[in-house]
Structures are given as C-alpha cells and as structure tokens.
Amino acid sequence: LAGDEVLDHLLHLEATFDNDEVHRHLTLILRTATRMLISHTDERAEGGQLQAVTSSESIPLSHVSSVVLTRVVQHPDRFGT
C-alpha cells in the first residue's frame, strides 16, 4: 500500500466445484484516496502439489470511468408482480 490509508475494502471468498475437486478463489478490492487495488488468488494443483496463484493490479482512481452492475432475477416472467 506504500503508506496509503485504506478507506474501503471488499473481500469476496468463493468455492467452485469441479467433479470431485473444490477450488478456492479470493478477491480483495481496496480503495485509498488515490487508487484502487485489486488482488485475486486462485488455488490450483500443479504436478500433484497445491499452489496459490495471485494477480494484483493498482489503478489510479482518475482512470476509473465506468461501473458495471449485474443483476440476476429469479422467475423473470413474474418480475414486478
């Protein structure tokens, strides 16, 4: 964080199932006064050995120009009733 104070954060933990395997994912989003930091870690097995693979990105807030929201509606045929 290079000394920046964290103003907000979001931590998302997710498990996915693939046949007889469970894979864990962790995403962390932090906001400071000047930037947003995103870090995502995936669990995987390579050659029979468990590994954690992490990608991180630092984005200046001045470069953020849009927000995308996704909404899931159960039974859309009855939505709004």
HUSUL-V16619 format. One record per residue. RES is the residue in one small letter. OMEGA is omega in radians with two decimals (none if undefined). D_FIRST is the distance of its C-alpha to the first C-alpha in Angstrom with 1 decimal. Layout:
[[RES/OMEGA/D_FIRST] [RES/OMEGA/D_FIRST]]
This chain:
[[l/3.08/0.0] [a/3.10/3.8] [g/3.13/5.4] [d/3.07/5.4] [e/3.10/7.7] [v/3.13/8.3] [l/3.14/11.8] [d/3.04/13.1] [h/3.06/12.8] [l/3.09/15.4] [l/-3.12/16.2] [h/3.08/19.3] [l/-3.10/21.3] [e/3.00/24.3] [a/3.07/27.2] [t/-3.08/29.6] [f/-3.14/33.0] [d/-3.05/34.7] [n/-3.11/38.3] [d/-3.12/38.0] [e/3.03/34.2] [v/3.12/31.2] [h/3.14/27.9] [r/3.10/24.6] [h/3.10/21.7] [l/3.08/18.4] [t/3.12/16.3] [l/3.08/13.1] [i/3.11/12.1] [l/3.04/9.4] [r/2.99/10.1] [t/-3.14/8.7] [a/-3.03/11.4] [t/-3.05/11.1] [r/3.05/9.8] [m/3.11/10.2] [l/-3.14/8.5] [i/3.11/11.4] [s/-3.14/12.0] [h/3.12/15.7] [t/3.06/17.5] [d/3.05/21.3] [e/3.09/23.8] [r/3.07/26.7] [a/3.14/29.5] [e/-3.13/30.3] [g/3.14/33.6] [g/-3.13/33.9] [q/-3.13/30.6] [l/3.13/27.7] [q/2.97/24.4] [a/-3.11/21.0] [v/-3.07/19.7] [t/3.00/16.1] [s/3.14/15.1] [s/-3.13/11.7] [e/3.06/11.5] [s/-3.06/9.5] [i/3.05/12.1] [p/-3.13/12.7] [l/3.12/14.5] [s/3.13/17.4] [h/3.12/18.1] [v/-3.06/18.5] [s/3.14/22.3] [s/3.06/23.5] [v/3.12/23.2] [v/3.08/25.3] [l/3.08/26.8] [t/-3.14/29.1] [r/3.10/31.8] [v/3.14/34.2] [v/3.05/37.6] [q/3.12/39.9] [h/-3.10/43.5] [p/3.12/43.1] [d/3.12/46.9] [r/-3.12/46.8] [f/3.10/43.7] [g/3.13/44.5] [t/none/47.6]]
